[in-house]
Amino acid sequence: MSSAPHSATAAPAPALSQQTLDRFQREIAKFPYEGRASAVMACLSIAQQQIGYVHPEHEKIIGELLGMPTIAVHEVTTFYNMYNQQPVGRFKLNVCTNLPCQLRDGYTALHHLEKKLGITMGETTADGLFTLQQSECLGACADSPVMLVNDRTMCSFMSNEKLDQLVDGLRTAATSEGK
């Protein structure tokens, strides 16, 4: 296993805007100097809001601001599925496949979405609309199968019919906004 957080072939990082850097400073200021590393999750979220994912160079910048090794920032990025490590589709669909959800059709939901979207878990549709991901736990076992759309909207009791309605509705919304 490589000790480098990302491959050397990563695309160059888009520059962080002054607004993003100012937001970092506002988050960091919420903590005493010696506890500034506590702002890591907020800073990662802010960086992701600018370009849609967390670039390795941005992890380095955040680490420098927080007095953390880059690898420690990368460990946070890779631990939580809310941080994208590469560009994702407009709609990120995270399906819970933890054991309780597996027992209540979590994998059935994931496989149905793979078939409907024509992609496998971890991929993005050719039109850039959907990225399909697996989640370890969304904390709603009693409502499974469950999924999270764009890290914000929890969807429960997702039968194949409800999954089809969700995807079709998102696709329709994206199409009507594009007009």
C-alpha positions in Angstrom: 0.0 0.0 0.0 1.3 3.4 -1.0 1.9 6.0 1.7 0.9 8.8 -0.7 -2.7 9.8 -0.4 -3.3 10.1 -4.1 -1.6 9.1 -7.3 0.9 11.4 -8.9 -1.3 11.6 -12.0 -4.1 13.6 -10.3 -5.3 16.5 -12.4 -4.0 19.9 -11.3 -6.1 21.5 -8.5 -8.4 24.3 -9.3 -7.3 27.3 -7.3 -9.3 27.9 -4.1 -11.1 31.2 -4.3 -10.5 34.0 -1.8 -14.1 33.4 -0.6 -13.3 29.8 0.2 -10.0 30.7 2.0 -12.0 33.4 4.0 -14.5 30.7 5.0 -11.7 28.4 6.1 -10.5 31.2 8.4 -13.9 31.8 9.9 -14.2 28.1 10.7 -10.7 27.9 12.2 -11.4 31.0 14.3 -14.1 29.1 16.2 -11.5 27.0 17.9 -8.5 27.8 20.2 -5.2 27.8 18.3 -4.1 24.5 19.7 -7.5 22.9 18.7 -7.7 24.3 15.2 -7.5 20.8 13.7 -11.1 20.5 14.9 -12.1 22.6 11.9 -10.9 19.9 9.4 -14.4 18.5 8.5 -15.8 22.0 8.0 -12.9 23.0 5.8 -13.2 19.9 3.7 -16.9 20.6 3.2 -16.1 24.2 2.2 -13.5 23.0 -0.3 -15.9 20.5 -1.8 -18.6 23.1 -2.2 -16.3 25.1 -4.5 -15.4 22.3 -7.0 -17.7 19.4 -6.1 -15.0 17.2 -4.6 -11.9 17.4 -2.4 -8.7 17.6 -4.4 -5.4 16.3 -2.9 -3.9 19.7 -3.2 -6.7 21.2 -1.2 -6.1 18.5 1.5 -2.5 19.8 1.7 -3.6 23.4 2.0 -6.1 22.5 4.7 -3.5 20.5 6.6 -1.1 23.5 6.5 -3.8 25.8 7.8 -4.7 23.4 10.6 -1.2 22.3 11.6 -2.0 18.7 10.5 -0.1 16.3 8.3 -1.7 16.0 4.8 -2.2 12.3 5.4 -4.3 13.0 8.5 -6.5 15.3 6.5 -6.7 12.6 3.8 -7.7 10.0 6.4 -10.8 12.2 7.3 -11.6 12.6 3.6 -11.5 8.9 3.0 -13.3 7.9 6.2 -16.5 9.8 5.6 -18.5 9.1 2.4 -19.8 12.7 2.3 -16.4 13.8 0.9 -16.0 13.1 -2.8 -12.5 12.3 -3.8 -13.2 12.8 -7.5 -15.9 14.5 -9.5 -19.3 13.1 -9.1 -22.6 13.4 -11.0 -25.2 16.0 -10.2 -27.1 13.5 -8.1 -25.0 11.3 -5.8 -27.0 8.3 -4.7 -25.7 6.5 -1.6 -27.4 3.2 -0.9 -26.9 1.7 2.6 -25.6 -1.9 2.4 -24.6 -2.4 6.1 -25.7 -5.8 7.5 -29.2 -4.7 8.8 -29.9 -3.1 5.4 -28.6 -6.1 3.6 -31.1 -8.2 5.4 -33.9 -5.8 4.3 -33.0 -5.6 0.6 -30.2 -3.0 0.6 -28.3 -4.9 -2.0 -31.5 -5.5 -4.0 -31.9 -1.7 -4.1 -28.3 -1.1 -5.1 -28.4 -3.7 -7.9 -31.7 -2.3 -9.1 -30.2 1.1 -9.4 -27.1 -0.3 -11.2 -29.4 -1.9 -13.8 -31.6 1.2 -14.2 -28.7 3.6 -14.5 -26.5 1.2 -16.6 -23.5 1.7 -14.2 -22.0 -0.2 -11.3 -21.4 1.0 -7.8 -18.8 3.8 -7.8 -19.5 4.9 -11.4 -21.1 8.0 -12.9 -23.6 7.9 -15.8 -22.3 9.1 -19.1 -24.6 12.1 -19.0 -23.0 13.1 -15.7 -26.3 13.1 -13.8 -25.9 10.2 -11.4 -23.1 8.7 -9.3 -24.0 5.5 -7.5 -22.2 4.8 -4.2 -22.5 2.3 -1.4 -22.8 3.5 2.2 -21.7 1.7 5.3 -24.5 3.0 7.6 -27.0 5.8 7.3 -28.5 5.2 10.7 -32.0 4.3 9.6 -32.0 0.5 9.8 -35.7 0.3 10.5 -36.5 2.1 7.3 -34.4 0.1 5.0 -33.6 -0.1 2.2 -32.5 3.5 2.7 -30.4 5.9 0.6 -29.1 9.4 0.8 -29.3 11.8 -2.2 -26.6 14.4 -2.4 -25.6 13.8 1.2 -28.7 15.7 2.3 -32.0 13.9 1.5 -32.8 10.6 3.2 -35.1 8.2 1.3 -36.6 5.3 3.2 -38.4 2.1 2.3 -37.0 2.2 -1.2 -38.8 -0.4 -3.3 -37.9 -0.9 -6.9 -40.9 1.2 -7.8 -39.9 4.0 -5.5 -36.3 3.9 -6.8 -37.6 4.2 -10.4 -39.8 7.1 -9.4 -36.9 8.9 -7.7 -34.5 8.5 -10.6 -37.1 9.4 -13.2 -38.1 12.5 -11.1 -34.5 13.6 -10.7 -33.8 13.1 -14.4 -37.0 15.1 -15.3 -36.0 17.9 -12.9 -32.6 18.1 -14.3 -33.9 18.2 -17.9 -36.5 20.9 -17.1 -33.9 23.1 -15.3 -31.6 22.8 -18.4 -34.2 24.3 -20.7 
